[in-house]
Amino acid sequence: MLVSGLVQGVGYRFFAVREARAAGINGFVRNLPDGRVEVVAEAASEAELESFADALRQGPPTSVVRGVEIEDYPHSESIEGFEIKY
């Protein structure tokens, strides 16, 4: 997922980690040089991913989310846990 808006420097990545861990989502979140945030998420069901995406659309109170683009992310190995990548 690519999240756009005022999403860097406002605690968005920490928010994403809290939401993901609470929902049992695996993956990672990181800032991109263009001001967006990238979220790679893996869940047991599509419904869990959609619920997580809904939380990301809201974001923390300090953020202003303008959009969340959802794309398939090809990977060959399973991701365990959820972390911030730098």
GROMACS elastic network, one bead per residue, 0.5 to 0.9 nm:
[ bonds ]
;  ai    aj funct       b0    kb
    1    37     6  0.81764   500
    1    38     6  0.57699   500
    1    40     6  0.62133   500
    1    41     6  0.79096   500
    1    53     6  0.82438   500
    1    68     6  0.63357   500
    1    69     6  0.53165   500
    1    71     6  0.59184   500
    1    72     6  0.82509   500
    1    73     6  0.85962   500
    2    36     6  0.65759   500
    2    37     6  0.58067   500
    2    39     6  0.63484   500
    2    40     6  0.87934   500
    2    67     6  0.79389   500
    2    68     6  0.55675   500
    2    69     6  0.50259   500
    2    70     6  0.66768   500
    2    71     6  0.81147   500
    3     7     6  0.74009   500
    3    36     6  0.55294   500
    3    37     6  0.50765   500
    3    38     6  0.63519   500
    3    39     6  0.76696   500
    3    56     6  0.79169   500
    3    57     6  0.80116   500
    3    65     6  0.70332   500
    3    66     6  0.76126   500
    3    67     6  0.57371   500
    3    69     6  0.64957   500
    3    70     6  0.88980   500
    4     7     6  0.66003   500
    4    35     6  0.72641   500
    4    37     6  0.67037   500
    4    64     6  0.85284   500
    4    65     6  0.60140   500
    4    66     6  0.54982   500
    4    67     6  0.52163   500
    4    68     6  0.65036   500
    4    69     6  0.84102   500
    5     8     6  0.84335   500
    5    35     6  0.78072   500
    5    36     6  0.69778   500
    5    63     6  0.77679   500
    5    64     6  0.56264   500
    5    67     6  0.68451   500
    6     9     6  0.81976   500
    6    10     6  0.76210   500
    6    35     6  0.79263   500
    6    36     6  0.81935   500
    6    62     6  0.85323   500
    6    63     6  0.54498   500
    6    65     6  0.61933   500
    6    66     6  0.77627   500
    7    10     6  0.61406   500
    7    11     6  0.77183   500
    7    12     6  0.56880   500
    7    13     6  0.82192   500
    7    31     6  0.86547   500
    7    35     6  0.74006   500
    7    36     6  0.66758   500
    7    37     6  0.67375   500
    7    59     6  0.82820   500
    7    62     6  0.85180   500
    7    63     6  0.54667   500
    7    64     6  0.65614   500
    7    65     6  0.66024   500
    8    11     6  0.71441   500
    8    12     6  0.65563   500
    8    13     6  0.79729   500
    8    31     6  0.68837   500
    8    32     6  0.89916   500
    8    35     6  0.65209   500
    8    36     6  0.72375   500
    8    37     6  0.72347   500
    8    63     6  0.80856   500
    9    12     6  0.74763   500
    9    13     6  0.89608   500
    9    63     6  0.88041   500
   10    13     6  0.83846   500
   10    60     6  0.79909   500
   10    61     6  0.87789   500
   10    62     6  0.55867   500
   10    63     6  0.58628   500
   11    14     6  0.53802   500
   11    15     6  0.62017   500
   11    16     6  0.87425   500
   11    60     6  0.72207   500
   11    62     6  0.73928   500
   11    63     6  0.77884   500
   12    16     6  0.61648   500
   12    17     6  0.86936   500
   12    37     6  0.83477   500
   12    56     6  0.86469   500
   12    59     6  0.65502   500
   12    60     6  0.62981   500
   12    62     6  0.81429   500
   12    63     6  0.68237   500
   13    16     6  0.50003   500
   13    17     6  0.62552   500
   13    18     6  0.87331   500
   13    29     6  0.61544   500
   13    30     6  0.69036   500
   13    31     6  0.79223   500
   13    37     6  0.78174   500
   13    39     6  0.88157   500
   13    83     6  0.89195   500
   13    84     6  0.67466   500
   14    17     6  0.50842   500
   14    18     6  0.62960   500
   14    19     6  0.86922   500
   14    29     6  0.88482   500
   14    83     6  0.89510   500
   14    84     6  0.77144   500
   15    18     6  0.52044   500
   15    19     6  0.62195   500
   15    20     6  0.85391   500
   15    56     6  0.84214   500
   15    59     6  0.70331   500
   15    60     6  0.62519   500
   16    19     6  0.51828   500
   16    20     6  0.59569   500
   16    21     6  0.84878   500
   16    28     6  0.88100   500
   16    29     6  0.72420   500
   16    39     6  0.82368   500
   16    52     6  0.86896   500
   16    55     6  0.82452   500
   16    56     6  0.67644   500
   16    59     6  0.78226   500
   16    60     6  0.87841   500
   16    82     6  0.89758   500
   16    84     6  0.89301   500
   17    20     6  0.51429   500
   17    21     6  0.60250   500
   17    22     6  0.84550   500
   17    28     6  0.78267   500
   17    29     6  0.75419   500
   17    82     6  0.62253   500
   17    83     6  0.63120   500
   17    84     6  0.72472   500
   18    21     6  0.53698   500
   18    22     6  0.61188   500
   18    23     6  0.86428   500
   18    82     6  0.89213   500
   19    22     6  0.52238   500
   19    23     6  0.62350   500
   19    24     6  0.86439   500
   19    25     6  0.82995   500
   19    52     6  0.70939   500
   19    55     6  0.72897   500
   19    56     6  0.83355   500
   20    23     6  0.51630   500
   20    24     6  0.60106   500
   20    26     6  0.69747   500
   20    27     6  0.82873   500
   20    41     6  0.82504   500
   20    52     6  0.68646   500
   20    81     6  0.87745   500
   20    82     6  0.66692   500
   21    24     6  0.50668   500
   21    25     6  0.59225   500
   21    26     6  0.75527   500
   21    81     6  0.73810   500
   21    82     6  0.64591   500
   22    25     6  0.77350   500
   23    43     6  0.87824   500
   23    48     6  0.74223   500
   23    51     6  0.87405   500
   23    52     6  0.74402   500
   24    43     6  0.72045   500
   24    44     6  0.85859   500
   24    48     6  0.86360   500
   24    81     6  0.80367   500
   24    82     6  0.86870   500
   25    41     6  0.63686   500
   25    42     6  0.58437   500
   25    43     6  0.51138   500
   25    44     6  0.80227   500
   25    48     6  0.78413   500
   25    49     6  0.76945   500
   25    52     6  0.80036   500
   25    80     6  0.87224   500
   25    81     6  0.72473   500
   25    82     6  0.68714   500
   26    40     6  0.81963   500
   26    41     6  0.56276   500
   26    42     6  0.50613   500
   26    43     6  0.64060   500
   26    78     6  0.87452   500
   26    79     6  0.58570   500
   26    80     6  0.54282   500
   26    83     6  0.83756   500
   27    39     6  0.75070   500
   27    40     6  0.52388   500
   27    42     6  0.59698   500
   27    43     6  0.88513   500
   27    79     6  0.57219   500
   27    80     6  0.67817   500
   27    81     6  0.62593   500
   27    83     6  0.66958   500
   27    84     6  0.89151   500
   28    38     6  0.82099   500
   28    39     6  0.58787   500
   28    40     6  0.53445   500
   28    41     6  0.66531   500
   28    79     6  0.86956   500
   28    81     6  0.81707   500
   28    82     6  0.51497   500
   28    84     6  0.55761   500
   28    85     6  0.64611   500
   29    37     6  0.70016   500
   29    38     6  0.56170   500
   29    40     6  0.63631   500
   29    41     6  0.84711   500
   29    82     6  0.78991   500
   29    83     6  0.64788   500
   29    85     6  0.60501   500
   29    86     6  0.87731   500
   30    36     6  0.88445   500
   30    37     6  0.57299   500
   30    38     6  0.53799   500
   30    39     6  0.66878   500
   30    40     6  0.89165   500
   30    83     6  0.87857   500
   30    84     6  0.58226   500
   30    85     6  0.51083   500
   30    86     6  0.62210   500
   31    34     6  0.84379   500
   31    35     6  0.69625   500
   31    36     6  0.62510   500
   31    38     6  0.62617   500
   31    39     6  0.89527   500
   31    84     6  0.89547   500
   31    85     6  0.81192   500
   31    86     6  0.74891   500
   32    35     6  0.57361   500
   32    36     6  0.53804   500
   32    37     6  0.55964   500
   32    38     6  0.66553   500
   33    36     6  0.73323   500
   33    37     6  0.89032   500
   34    37     6  0.87225   500
   40    73     6  0.72005   500
   41    49     6  0.73997   500
   41    52     6  0.88134   500
   41    73     6  0.86812   500
   41    79     6  0.85284   500
   41    82     6  0.82130   500
   42    45     6  0.85911   500
   42    49     6  0.72815   500
   42    78     6  0.83473   500
   42    79     6  0.72299   500
   42    80     6  0.89171   500
   43    46     6  0.71751   500
   43    47     6  0.87368   500
   43    48     6  0.62406   500
   43    49     6  0.59790   500
   44    47     6  0.86146   500
   44    48     6  0.70346   500
   44    49     6  0.82332   500
   45    48     6  0.53491   500
   45    49     6  0.66200   500
   45    50     6  0.88408   500
   46    49     6  0.50942   500
   46    50     6  0.61734   500
   46    51     6  0.86341   500
   47    50     6  0.50706   500
   47    51     6  0.61535   500
   47    52     6  0.85982   500
   48    51     6  0.51272   500
   48    52     6  0.62160   500
   48    53     6  0.86090   500
   49    52     6  0.50502   500
   49    53     6  0.61096   500
   49    54     6  0.86270   500
   50    54     6  0.61697   500
   50    55     6  0.87202   500
   51    54     6  0.50580   500
   51    55     6  0.64802   500
   51    56     6  0.87885   500
   52    55     6  0.51172   500
   52    56     6  0.63090   500
   52    57     6  0.87231   500
   53    57     6  0.61871   500
   53    58     6  0.87860   500
   53    68     6  0.76750   500
   53    70     6  0.84208   500
   54    57     6  0.50663   500
   54    58     6  0.65842   500
   54    59     6  0.88396   500
   55    58     6  0.52086   500
   55    59     6  0.62215   500
   55    60     6  0.89584   500
   56    60     6  0.84409   500
   56    65     6  0.81352   500
   56    68     6  0.76093   500
   57    65     6  0.61265   500
   57    66     6  0.80132   500
   57    67     6  0.69790   500
   57    68     6  0.63386   500
   58    61     6  0.81977   500
   58    63     6  0.84801   500
   58    64     6  0.82331   500
   58    65     6  0.68095   500
   59    62     6  0.79829   500
   59    63     6  0.61007   500
   59    64     6  0.74044   500
   59    65     6  0.66331   500
   60    63     6  0.55832   500
   60    64     6  0.83438   500
   61    64     6  0.78636   500
   65    68     6  0.77332   500
   75    78     6  0.78603   500
   79    82     6  0.81398   500
